[in-house]
Amino acid sequence: MAPIKLDSLNDGPTGARKDPLSQQESTIQNFGVFRQLVPVAARSIGHDPESSLWKVINRPLSYFMNEIVQLGTLPRSKLPTAIYDKASSYFEALAELHISHLISQRNDAIDSREDCQRKFFARFLFRKIMRDRRQEFILHENGPFPLWCDDFRPENVLVNEDENIVGVIDWEFTYTAPVEFAYSPPWWLLIEKPEYWSEGIEDWCKNYSQCLEVFLQPVPTPRVIIGECEDEAIQSGHITESQRLSGPMRGSWESGNFWIVYAARNNFAFDWIYWMKIDQRAFGPTSSDPSDAWKERLDILAAEEKEHLDECVKLKLKEMETRDHLTWDPDDYTREYLQTWPLNG
């Protein structure tokens, strides 16, 4: 039989969700594939892996970088061009990319002056966390940095009629990444991302916590999802004891570091994740609801940061009035094609 694509949890004409806890065997197999990436480590993010068989010589191209160029009107020239030998440098580059993305977004990126201020404050505060509070969530500053695939998820796993994995597709957004990426438990335990969960983020968290417990602990007995899988991998020599993921994944979820990593990699879902899951952990509680919390953070930014933020807000408000068309920066292929056009006039 030819391999088939793993079914989604949304099944039937009503779109009712299946119980993710019933998909244990598929989860075990998916983790088995995910776990195989970790031992392939590098001294830099996106550069010079320790394997003698291959070498990456360019900066990482993530799935989300591709998305904000294709869908978010970010010029390719604004993408990071460096390779990184420290995790904090890459996290800060991702924070800068959030700012560049909002600046580059055109029509309807903001609704009002206040909406614009709130969105820029979230991104400037997130960058401040990356710069000043990185020691709270980056535990492996100097690597080694494991292989990571942004697009690894059940929808890209191929199975046969016995539901055994026979292949995985869509590896184009694979690169060496901070250890914290691998230590963050996979969002795909619920199949559906938190930003698409119709019942809201808190309900997603409640359901995700239940799935994570099954994923990490022997519930129901006697099968241990990650633990047994890791034990088998250690016994076979595929990983070492220090490369277990179960403990770090639990720590990432319980500490809230899961949301920092998730926000860093998800530009289009950034705002509500930041205000709902990151801001108060970083800067303390507010008396306002999340939509107005930024007004209580005005004194956190330095004077030069506030000045830059004000300039960004003015720019976006001007664009909101004029609705200027975006001018794309051409790539090499576009330049070559333009040279074939006949001159007019």
HELIX and SHEET records of a PDB file:
HELIX    1   1 PRO A   20  GLN A   23  5                                   4    
HELIX    2   2 GLN A   24  LEU A   37  1                                  14    
HELIX    3   3 TYR A   63  GLN A   70  1                                   8    
HELIX    4   4 ARG A   76  LYS A   78  5                                   3    
HELIX    5   5 ALA A   87  SER A  104  1                                  18    
HELIX    6   6 ARG A  113  ASP A  132  1                                  20    
HELIX    7   7 ARG A  134  GLU A  136  5                                   3    
HELIX    8   8 PRO A  154  ASN A  156  5                                   3    
HELIX    9   9 VAL A  179  TYR A  183  1                                   5    
HELIX   10  10 TRP A  187  LEU A  190  5                                   4    
HELIX   11  11 PRO A  194  TYR A  196  5                                   3    
HELIX   12  12 ILE A  201  LEU A  216  1                                  16    
HELIX   13  13 ILE A  225  GLN A  235  1                                  11    
HELIX   14  14 GLU A  241  GLN A  243  5                                   3    
HELIX   15  15 SER A  246  SER A  255  1                                  10    
HELIX   16  16 ASN A  257  ARG A  265  1                                   9    
HELIX   17  17 PHE A  270  ILE A  273  1                                   4    
HELIX   18  18 TYR A  274  ILE A  278  3                                   5    
HELIX   19  19 ASP A  279  PHE A  283  1                                   5    
HELIX   20  20 ALA A  293  GLU A  296  5                                   4    
HELIX   21  21 ALA A  303  THR A  322  1                                  20    
HELIX   22  22 ASP A  332  LEU A  338  1                                   7    
SHEET    1   A 3 ILE A   4  LYS A   5  0                                        
SHEET    2   A 3 VAL A 157  VAL A 159 -1                                        
SHEET    3   A 3 ILE A 165  VAL A 168 -1                                        
SHEET    1   B 2 ASN A  10  ASP A  11  0                                        
SHEET    2   B 2 ALA A  16  ARG A  17 -1                                        
SHEET    1   C 4 HIS A  47  PRO A  49  0                                        
SHEET    2   C 4 ALA A  41  SER A  44 -1                                        
SHEET    3   C 4 PHE A 145  CYS A 149 -1                                        
SHEET    4   C 4 THR A 174  THR A 176 -1                                        
END                                                                             
